Amino acid sequence: MKNIFINSKLAFTLAEVLITLGVIGIVAAMTLPAVINNSRNK
């Protein structure tokens, strides 16, 4: 029984994963238009 609890503390929770993906999505949404405009101008 102790091994189950020790291993579960090493994993990320669903909330942590969703928050991280949300932050990455926001950053990507902010940077992609600038990258597309730079490539069109060249």
Distance bins in CASP14 RR format, pairs under 12 A and 6 or more apart:
PFRMAT RR
TARGET T0000
AUTHOR 0000-0000-0000
RMODE 2
METHOD distances of the structure
MODEL  1
1 7 0 0 0 0 0 1 0 0 0 0 0
1 8 0 0 0 0 0 1 0 0 0 0 0
2 8 0 0 0 0 0 1 0 0 0 0 0
2 9 0 0 0 0 0 1 0 0 0 0 0
3 9 0 0 0 0 0 1 0 0 0 0 0
3 10 0 0 0 0 0 1 0 0 0 0 0
4 10 0 0 0 0 0 1 0 0 0 0 0
4 11 0 0 0 0 0 1 0 0 0 0 0
5 11 0 0 0 0 0 1 0 0 0 0 0
11 17 0 0 0 0 1 0 0 0 0 0 0
12 18 0 0 0 0 1 0 0 0 0 0 0
12 19 0 0 0 0 1 0 0 0 0 0 0
12 20 0 0 0 0 1 0 0 0 0 0 0
12 21 0 0 0 0 0 1 0 0 0 0 0
13 19 0 0 0 0 1 0 0 0 0 0 0
13 20 0 0 0 0 0 1 0 0 0 0 0
14 20 0 0 0 0 0 1 0 0 0 0 0
14 21 0 0 0 0 0 1 0 0 0 0 0
15 21 0 0 0 0 0 1 0 0 0 0 0
15 22 0 0 0 0 0 1 0 0 0 0 0
16 22 0 0 0 0 0 1 0 0 0 0 0
16 23 0 0 0 0 0 1 0 0 0 0 0
17 23 0 0 0 0 0 1 0 0 0 0 0
17 24 0 0 0 0 0 1 0 0 0 0 0
18 24 0 0 0 0 0 1 0 0 0 0 0
18 25 0 0 0 0 0 1 0 0 0 0 0
19 25 0 0 0 0 0 1 0 0 0 0 0
19 26 0 0 0 0 0 1 0 0 0 0 0
20 26 0 0 0 0 0 1 0 0 0 0 0
20 27 0 0 0 0 0 1 0 0 0 0 0
21 27 0 0 0 0 0 1 0 0 0 0 0
21 28 0 0 0 0 0 1 0 0 0 0 0
22 28 0 0 0 0 1 0 0 0 0 0 0
22 29 0 0 0 0 1 0 0 0 0 0 0
23 29 0 0 0 0 0 1 0 0 0 0 0
23 30 0 0 0 0 0 1 0 0 0 0 0
24 30 0 0 0 0 0 1 0 0 0 0 0
24 31 0 0 0 0 0 1 0 0 0 0 0
25 31 0 0 0 0 1 0 0 0 0 0 0
25 32 0 0 0 0 1 0 0 0 0 0 0
26 32 0 0 0 0 0 1 0 0 0 0 0
27 34 0 0 0 0 0 1 0 0 0 0 0
28 34 0 0 0 0 0 1 0 0 0 0 0
28 35 0 0 0 0 1 0 0 0 0 0 0
28 36 0 0 0 0 0 1 0 0 0 0 0
29 35 0 0 0 0 0 1 0 0 0 0 0
29 36 0 0 0 0 0 1 0 0 0 0 0
31 37 0 0 0 0 0 1 0 0 0 0 0
31 38 0 0 0 0 0 1 0 0 0 0 0
32 38 0 0 0 0 0 1 0 0 0 0 0
32 39 0 0 0 0 0 1 0 0 0 0 0
33 39 0 0 0 0 0 1 0 0 0 0 0
33 40 0 0 0 0 0 1 0 0 0 0 0
34 40 0 0 0 0 0 1 0 0 0 0 0
34 41 0 0 0 0 0 1 0 0 0 0 0
35 41 0 0 0 0 0 1 0 0 0 0 0
35 42 0 0 0 0 0 1 0 0 0 0 0
36 42 0 0 0 0 0 1 0 0 0 0 0
END
